[in-house]
Amino acid sequence: MNVMYSHPRDLLSDVMCLIYQLGLTTTSGGNLSILDEEGNIWITPAGVDKGSLTPKDIVMVKPNGETEGLHKPSSELPFHRAIYEARPDLKAIIHAHPPALVSFSIVRKIPDTSALPQAQHLCGPVGYAPYKLPGSRDLGESIAAEFKNGYNCVIMENHGTVVGGSGILKAFQRFETLEFCARSIIKANEIGKAKFLSQEQILQFEHRENRLPEFDRQTPGSLEKQLRGDICRFVRRACAQGLMISSYGTVSVRLSKNEFLITPTAKNRRYFQLEDIVYIRNGSRERGKLPSRAVGLHKMIYDRHENINCIISTQSSNANAFCISGEKMDTRTIPESYILLEDIPMLPYGSQFKGSPAIPDALNAHTPIVMIQNDSILVTGKDLLETFDRLEVAEFSARSLISATHIGELTPIGESEIEQLKDKFLRKK
C-alpha cells in the first residue's frame, strides 16, 4: 500500500475492511477518520456495513461542518474532532470494540503494555476515559482530555478503545498491537500469571544494533528473487493467520554460508514488497536498507548451525501467553506436536539481545524452537516451509493447551509413547 499516493477514501475503506476481517470490530461497530492538509475530516459513515465498506461510502466533513458523501458521517464525529483539536500532531483516529480491549473496559482496567517491549514502545502507557453517552459532546471532551495528556491509546470505560497516529497505518499498528497485548495478557492469566518488564528491560529492546556496514550489491539472481517473494508471501500469510502482527516479526532465509535475506525494520509487515527485503553478506547490509534489529541474533544462529536455513521470530497470541506467563508449554500433547516441536525451552528476557549466546546455545537438531520470556517465539528449520509449519503447529498446540484448562486436567502422552515417537521419527536426526 502506497500511503503517500493513496486517497483517504481508499485508506479508510482498506483499513476498516482489514479490521473487520481480523475480527476486531462488528458490522455496525467502530469508526475511523483521517485529517487532511486542508483541515477536512474524512470519516467512515453511520449505519453502513463495515464488512463491505467501499471508498465511495466515506464521508468528507469540511472545517465549516459541511459534508460531502452518500451517507451521514459517524455519530462519533464529535470525539474525532475533539481529539484533532487537542492533538494537532495526530492525523488519523481508530475507534472500535475489539474483544480483549472491551474486556478491559468492562472491568474498568487498562492493559499494561510493559508485558511486551514493542507494545510499550509503540503504544506507550494507556489512558482511561470515564463513561459518557456515545456520540455526545461529553464523550468527546472526556476522550480528548486523555489525548491532551499525551496518551496515544485510550480505553473508553464500558465501551472500547480509541487510538491515534500520525497516519492511518500508524494508528492501525497501535490499535492491533494494543489488542494483541491485551489478548496475550488475558491468555497468560488463564494458564498462570502475566509478568511485566521494567523500563530498564524495555530500553534494551530499543538499543539493538542493525546499522551494519553497507556495500553495493549486484543484481539479484533468480534464486534470491524467488526467496524474496517467498518471504513476503509467508509474512502476509502469517499476518492473515494471526501468527504475526504488523508491528512485530522477523523472517530470514539463508542463501549460502555467509549470505542471508532478512525482513526490514520499522515497516508494516502486512505490506512488505520484494525490494524491502534486506540482503546480508559477511555481516554487512546492502546499501540503503535497514534490516530487522534481530539481524545480529539471526547471524549468530546461522554461523553456529549450518543445518538451519530459515528463522522466524514472531509473536502469536496463544504461544505468547506462555512467554508472558513464563509457564512451560507442554508439547507432549499429540504426536504431531511432539514430532515437529519436541520440547521447547523458555529462555529469560534478554537472551535475544546483542552478544548473548543463549539462543544459539539452546538450539540443536532436537531443539528447533525456543521461547523468550515477555518477547517472542523463535522457530528454525531446514527451509521456509518447514519453519512456517512448525510455527503453525506451535500456535495450534498453544491454543489447545489454553482451551484445555477450561475443561479438565491436561494428560500428556506417556513416556513409553514418547520413546516410540523418538525411535520412529526423531533419533534419525
C-alpha positions as CSV (number, residue, x, y, z in Angstrom):
1,M,0.0,0.0,0.0
2,N,1.5,3.3,-1.1
3,V,0.2,5.6,1.6
4,M,1.7,8.8,0.1
5,Y,-0.3,8.5,-3.1
6,S,-3.5,6.8,-1.7
7,H,-6.7,8.8,-1.3
8,P,-8.2,9.0,2.2
9,R,-11.3,7.2,0.9
10,D,-9.2,4.2,-0.2
11,L,-7.1,4.2,3.0
12,L,-10.1,4.3,5.3
13,S,-12.1,1.6,3.4
14,D,-9.0,-0.7,3.2
15,V,-8.1,-0.4,6.9
16,M,-11.7,-0.8,8.1
17,C,-12.0,-3.9,5.9
18,L,-8.8,-5.3,7.5
19,I,-10.1,-4.5,11.0
20,Y,-13.3,-6.3,10.2
21,Q,-11.6,-9.3,8.6
22,L,-9.4,-9.7,11.7
23,G,-12.5,-9.9,13.9
24,L,-11.7,-6.6,15.7
25,T,-15.0,-4.9,15.0
26,T,-18.6,-5.8,14.1
27,T,-20.8,-4.9,11.2
28,S,-22.1,-1.8,13.0
29,G,-19.3,-1.0,15.4
30,G,-16.3,1.3,15.1
31,N,-15.3,4.3,13.1
32,L,-12.1,5.6,11.5
33,S,-11.0,9.1,10.3
34,I,-8.2,10.9,8.6
35,L,-7.5,14.7,9.0
36,D,-6.1,16.0,5.7
37,E,-3.8,19.0,5.0
38,E,-6.8,21.3,4.3
39,G,-8.4,20.5,7.7
40,N,-11.1,18.2,6.2
41,I,-12.0,15.1,8.3
42,W,-12.6,12.0,6.2
43,I,-14.6,9.6,8.3
44,T,-16.5,6.3,8.0
45,P,-20.3,6.7,7.7
46,A,-23.1,5.9,10.1
47,G,-25.2,2.9,9.5
48,V,-23.2,1.2,6.8
49,D,-22.0,-2.4,6.9
50,K,-18.3,-2.4,8.0
51,G,-17.8,-5.7,6.3
52,S,-18.5,-4.3,2.8
53,L,-17.4,-0.7,3.1
54,T,-16.1,0.8,-0.1
55,P,-14.3,4.1,-0.9
56,K,-17.5,5.8,-2.1
57,D,-19.0,5.3,1.3
58,I,-16.5,7.5,3.1
59,V,-17.8,11.0,4.1
60,M,-15.8,14.2,4.0
61,V,-16.5,16.8,6.7
62,K,-15.2,20.3,5.9
63,P,-13.8,22.6,8.6
64,N,-17.1,24.6,8.5
65,G,-19.1,21.5,9.2
66,E,-20.5,20.9,5.7
67,T,-20.4,17.3,4.5
68,E,-19.8,15.6,1.1
69,G,-20.8,12.0,0.6
70,L,-23.5,9.5,0.1
71,H,-24.2,9.0,3.9
72,K,-24.2,10.8,7.2
73,P,-20.8,10.8,9.0
74,S,-20.3,8.5,12.0
75,S,-22.2,9.6,15.1
76,E,-18.9,9.7,16.9
77,L,-17.6,12.5,14.7
78,P,-17.6,14.9,17.8
79,F,-14.9,13.0,19.6
80,H,-12.8,12.7,16.4
81,R,-13.0,16.4,16.0
82,A,-12.2,17.0,19.7
83,I,-9.1,14.8,19.6
84,Y,-7.8,16.5,16.5
85,E,-8.2,19.9,18.2
86,A,-6.5,18.6,21.4
87,R,-3.6,16.9,19.5
88,P,-2.6,18.7,16.2
89,D,0.1,16.1,15.7
90,L,-2.4,13.3,15.2
91,K,-3.7,12.8,11.7
92,A,-5.7,9.6,12.0
93,I,-8.0,8.0,14.6
94,I,-9.4,4.5,15.0
95,H,-12.2,3.6,17.4
96,A,-13.6,0.1,17.7
97,H,-14.7,-2.6,20.1
98,P,-12.0,-5.3,19.8
99,P,-12.8,-8.2,22.2
100,A,-9.8,-8.1,24.5
101,L,-9.8,-4.4,25.0
102,V,-13.5,-4.4,25.6
103,S,-12.9,-7.0,28.3
104,F,-10.5,-4.5,30.0
105,S,-13.0,-1.7,29.6
106,I,-15.9,-3.6,31.3
107,V,-13.7,-4.5,34.3
108,R,-12.5,-0.9,34.2
109,K,-8.8,-1.6,33.9
110,I,-6.1,-0.7,31.4
111,P,-3.7,-3.2,29.8
112,D,-0.1,-2.8,31.0
113,T,1.8,-2.5,27.7
114,S,5.1,-3.4,29.5
115,A,4.1,-7.0,29.0
116,L,5.8,-6.7,25.6
117,P,8.6,-4.4,24.7
118,Q,7.3,-3.3,21.3
119,A,3.8,-2.7,22.8
120,Q,5.3,-0.3,25.3
121,H,7.4,1.3,22.5
122,L,4.6,1.7,20.0
123,C,1.6,2.3,22.3
124,G,3.1,3.7,25.5
125,P,1.0,3.9,28.6
126,V,-2.7,3.7,28.0
127,G,-5.2,6.4,29.1
128,Y,-8.7,5.9,30.6
129,A,-11.8,7.9,29.7
130,P,-14.8,7.6,32.1
131,Y,-18.1,6.5,30.6
132,K,-20.2,9.1,28.7
133,L,-23.1,8.8,26.4
134,P,-21.9,7.6,22.9
135,G,-22.0,10.4,20.3
136,S,-22.2,13.1,23.0
137,R,-20.1,16.3,23.4
138,D,-19.2,15.0,26.9
139,L,-17.7,11.8,25.5
140,G,-15.6,13.9,23.1
141,E,-14.3,16.1,25.9
142,S,-13.6,13.1,28.1
143,I,-11.5,11.3,25.5
144,A,-9.8,14.4,24.2
145,A,-8.7,15.2,27.7
146,E,-6.8,11.9,27.8
147,F,-5.1,12.5,24.4
148,K,-4.2,16.1,25.6
149,N,-2.4,14.5,28.5
150,G,-0.1,12.7,26.0
151,Y,-1.7,9.3,25.6
152,N,-1.9,7.8,22.1
153,C,-4.2,5.0,23.2
154,V,-7.3,5.4,25.4
155,I,-9.6,2.8,27.0
156,M,-13.2,4.0,27.0
157,E,-15.0,2.8,30.1
158,N,-17.6,0.1,29.3
159,H,-17.2,0.9,25.6
160,G,-14.0,0.1,23.7
161,T,-10.8,1.9,22.7
162,V,-9.6,4.9,20.7
163,V,-6.1,5.1,19.1
164,G,-4.4,7.9,17.3
165,G,-1.5,8.1,14.9
166,S,0.5,10.3,12.5
167,G,-1.2,8.4,9.7
168,I,-3.9,5.7,9.5
169,L,-1.4,2.8,9.2
170,K,0.5,4.0,12.2
171,A,-2.8,4.2,14.1
172,F,-3.7,0.7,12.9
173,Q,-0.3,-0.7,14.1
174,R,-1.0,0.8,17.6
175,F,-4.6,-0.5,17.6
176,E,-3.6,-4.0,16.5
177,T,-0.6,-4.1,18.9
178,L,-2.7,-2.9,21.9
179,E,-5.4,-5.5,21.2
180,F,-2.7,-8.2,20.8
181,C,-1.1,-7.2,24.1
182,A,-4.4,-7.2,25.9
183,R,-5.3,-10.6,24.5
184,S,-1.9,-12.1,25.4
185,I,-2.3,-10.8,29.0
186,I,-5.7,-12.4,29.3
187,K,-4.5,-15.7,27.9
188,A,-1.4,-15.6,30.1
189,N,-3.6,-15.2,33.2
190,E,-5.6,-18.3,32.1
191,I,-2.5,-20.5,32.4
192,G,-0.6,-18.7,35.1
193,K,0.1,-15.1,35.9
194,A,1.2,-12.4,33.5
195,K,4.6,-10.9,34.2
196,F,5.8,-7.5,33.1
197,L,9.1,-5.8,32.2
198,S,10.9,-3.0,33.9
199,Q,11.7,0.2,32.0
200,E,15.4,-0.8,32.0
201,Q,14.5,-4.1,30.3
202,I,12.3,-2.3,27.7
203,L,15.2,0.1,26.9
204,Q,17.3,-2.9,25.9
205,F,14.8,-3.6,23.1
206,E,15.4,-0.1,21.6
207,H,19.2,-0.4,21.7
208,R,19.8,-3.3,19.4
209,E,22.3,-2.7,16.6
210,N,21.2,-3.0,13.0
211,R,23.2,-0.3,11.3
212,L,25.7,-2.8,9.8
213,P,28.4,-1.7,7.3
214,E,27.0,-1.2,3.8
215,F,28.0,-2.5,0.5
216,D,26.9,-2.1,-3.1
217,R,25.5,-5.4,-4.3
218,Q,25.0,-7.0,-7.7
219,T,21.6,-7.6,-9.4
220,P,19.8,-10.4,-7.5
221,G,19.9,-13.9,-9.1
222,S,16.8,-16.0,-9.8
223,L,17.1,-17.9,-6.5
224,E,17.3,-14.7,-4.5
225,K,14.3,-13.2,-6.3
226,Q,12.3,-16.4,-5.6
227,L,13.2,-16.3,-1.9
228,R,12.3,-12.6,-1.6
229,G,8.9,-13.4,-3.0
230,D,8.5,-16.4,-0.7
231,I,9.4,-14.3,2.4
232,C,6.8,-11.7,1.5
233,R,4.2,-14.3,0.8
234,F,4.7,-16.2,4.0
235,V,4.8,-13.0,6.1
236,R,1.4,-11.9,4.6
237,R,0.1,-15.4,5.3
238,A,1.4,-15.3,8.9
239,C,-0.4,-11.9,9.4
240,A,-3.6,-13.3,7.9
241,Q,-3.5,-16.3,10.2
242,G,-2.7,-14.4,13.4
243,L,0.9,-15.8,13.6
244,M,2.4,-12.3,13.2
245,I,1.2,-8.7,13.7
246,S,2.0,-5.7,11.7
247,S,4.4,-4.2,14.3
248,Y,6.5,-7.3,15.1
249,G,8.0,-10.3,13.4
250,T,11.2,-11.2,11.6
251,V,11.9,-13.8,8.9
252,S,15.2,-14.7,7.4
253,V,16.4,-17.3,4.9
254,R,19.9,-18.4,4.2
255,L,21.3,-18.1,0.7
256,S,24.8,-19.5,1.3
257,K,27.2,-20.0,4.2
258,N,27.7,-16.2,4.7
259,E,24.7,-14.8,3.0
260,F,21.1,-14.5,4.0
261,L,17.9,-12.4,3.4
262,I,16.1,-10.8,6.2
263,T,13.0,-8.6,6.6
264,P,13.5,-4.9,7.3
265,T,12.9,-2.9,10.5
266,A,10.1,-0.3,11.1
267,K,7.9,-1.4,8.3
268,N,4.3,-2.7,8.4
269,R,4.7,-6.5,8.0
270,R,1.4,-6.7,6.0
271,Y,2.8,-4.6,3.1
272,F,6.3,-5.9,2.6
273,Q,7.5,-5.8,-1.0
274,L,10.3,-7.8,-2.6
275,E,12.6,-4.7,-2.7
276,D,12.1,-4.2,1.1
277,I,13.9,-7.5,1.9
278,V,17.5,-6.9,3.0
279,Y,20.4,-8.9,1.7
280,I,23.2,-9.6,4.3
281,R,26.7,-10.7,3.3
282,N,29.6,-11.3,5.7
283,G,27.9,-9.2,8.3
284,S,27.2,-6.2,6.0
285,R,23.9,-5.0,4.6
286,E,23.0,-3.9,1.1
287,R,23.3,-0.2,0.8
288,G,20.3,2.0,1.8
289,K,18.3,-0.7,3.7
290,L,17.9,-1.3,7.4
291,P,17.5,-4.9,8.4
292,S,15.5,-6.1,11.4
293,R,17.0,-5.3,14.8
294,A,17.2,-9.1,15.2
295,V,19.8,-9.3,12.4
296,G,22.7,-9.9,14.8
297,L,21.0,-12.8,16.5
298,H,20.0,-14.4,13.2
299,K,23.6,-14.2,12.0
300,M,24.9,-15.8,15.2
301,I,22.4,-18.7,14.7
302,Y,23.4,-19.2,11.1
303,D,27.1,-19.0,12.0
304,R,26.7,-21.7,14.7
305,H,24.2,-24.1,12.9
306,E,24.9,-25.0,9.3
307,N,21.7,-27.1,9.2
308,I,19.5,-24.1,9.9
309,N,18.4,-22.3,6.8
310,C,15.4,-20.3,8.0
311,I,14.5,-18.4,11.2
312,I,11.2,-16.9,12.1
313,S,10.9,-14.9,15.3
314,T,7.4,-13.7,16.0
315,Q,4.5,-13.2,18.4
316,S,1.3,-15.1,18.2
317,S,-1.3,-14.6,20.9
318,N,-1.5,-18.2,22.2
319,A,2.2,-19.0,22.1
320,N,2.9,-15.6,23.6
321,A,0.6,-16.3,26.5
322,F,3.3,-18.8,27.6
323,C,6.0,-16.2,27.1
324,I,4.2,-13.6,29.2
325,S,3.3,-16.0,32.0
326,G,6.7,-17.9,31.9
327,E,4.8,-21.2,32.0
328,K,6.3,-24.1,30.2
329,M,4.4,-25.1,27.0
330,D,3.9,-28.9,27.1
331,T,4.3,-30.2,23.6
332,R,3.7,-33.8,24.6
333,T,0.0,-33.5,23.7
334,I,-0.5,-35.1,20.3
335,P,2.1,-36.9,18.2
336,E,2.4,-34.2,15.5
337,S,3.2,-31.5,18.1
338,Y,6.0,-33.5,19.7
339,I,7.4,-34.8,16.4
340,L,7.6,-31.3,14.9
341,L,8.4,-29.2,18.0
342,E,9.9,-31.6,20.6
343,D,10.5,-29.9,24.0
344,I,10.6,-26.1,23.9
345,P,12.8,-24.3,26.4
346,M,11.8,-21.0,27.9
347,L,14.7,-18.6,27.9
348,P,14.9,-15.4,30.1
349,Y,14.2,-12.0,28.6
350,G,17.5,-10.5,27.3
351,S,18.6,-13.7,25.7
352,Q,17.7,-12.2,22.3
353,F,20.0,-9.2,22.6
354,K,23.4,-8.4,21.3
355,G,26.2,-10.7,22.3
356,S,24.2,-13.3,24.3
357,P,24.9,-16.8,23.1
358,A,21.9,-18.3,25.0
359,I,19.7,-18.8,22.0
360,P,22.3,-20.2,19.6
361,D,23.5,-22.5,22.5
362,A,19.9,-23.7,23.1
363,L,19.2,-24.6,19.5
364,N,20.1,-28.0,18.1
365,A,18.7,-30.8,16.0
366,H,16.3,-31.7,18.8
367,T,15.5,-28.2,19.9
368,P,14.3,-26.3,16.8
369,I,12.3,-23.8,18.8
370,V,12.8,-21.6,21.8
371,M,10.5,-19.2,23.7
372,I,11.8,-15.9,25.2
373,Q,10.0,-14.5,28.2
374,N,8.0,-11.4,27.5
375,D,9.1,-11.3,23.9
376,S,8.6,-14.0,21.3
377,I,8.8,-17.5,19.9
378,L,11.8,-18.2,17.7
379,V,11.4,-21.1,15.2
380,T,14.0,-22.6,12.9
381,G,14.1,-25.2,10.1
382,K,15.8,-26.5,7.1
383,D,13.7,-24.2,4.8
384,L,10.9,-21.6,5.0
385,L,8.1,-24.1,4.6
386,E,9.3,-26.4,7.4
387,T,9.9,-23.4,9.7
388,F,6.4,-21.9,9.0
389,D,4.8,-25.4,9.6
390,R,6.5,-25.6,13.0
391,L,5.3,-22.1,13.8
392,E,1.7,-23.0,12.9
393,V,1.8,-26.3,14.9
394,A,3.3,-24.4,17.9
395,E,0.4,-21.8,17.9
396,F,-2.3,-24.5,17.4
397,S,-0.8,-26.5,20.2
398,A,-0.7,-23.5,22.5
399,R,-4.3,-22.7,21.7
400,S,-5.3,-26.3,22.5
401,L,-3.4,-26.2,25.8
402,I,-5.0,-23.0,26.9
403,S,-8.5,-24.2,25.9
404,A,-7.8,-27.5,27.8
405,T,-7.5,-25.6,31.1
406,H,-11.2,-24.9,30.9
407,I,-12.5,-28.4,30.5
408,G,-10.2,-30.7,32.5
409,E,-6.7,-31.7,33.6
410,L,-4.1,-31.9,30.9
411,T,-2.9,-35.5,30.4
412,P,0.2,-35.6,28.2
413,I,1.4,-38.6,26.1
414,G,3.2,-41.1,28.4
415,E,7.0,-41.6,28.5
416,S,6.8,-45.0,26.7
417,E,4.8,-43.4,23.8
418,I,7.3,-40.6,23.6
419,E,10.1,-43.1,23.3
420,Q,8.2,-44.8,20.5
421,L,7.9,-41.4,18.7
422,K,11.6,-40.7,19.2
423,D,12.6,-44.2,17.8
424,K,10.4,-43.9,14.7
425,F,10.7,-40.2,13.9
426,L,13.4,-38.3,15.8
427,R,16.5,-40.4,16.6
428,K,17.5,-40.4,12.9
429,K,18.3,-36.6,13.2
